[in-house]
């Protein structure tokens, strides 16, 4: 999954409290291709997932990625 981050400066300056400063985190979440995200999480969990849960999973994954720094995400093939 490709994640394009907005220009926020260094990740060390971003906290949970400031992650959505100026609406940048909301903009990032809005830029996610929901169909691709749904496909990714459904392959990962081997189950159908309603879109509202996909939105929660996207939020959590992006937040973790930004706050903790880079990490590898799981990929599964069907």
Secondary structure, DSSP 8 states (H G I E B T S, - for coil): --------S-GGG--TTTTTGGGHHHHHHHTS-HHHHHHHHHHHHTS---HHHHHHHHHHHHHHHHHH----------
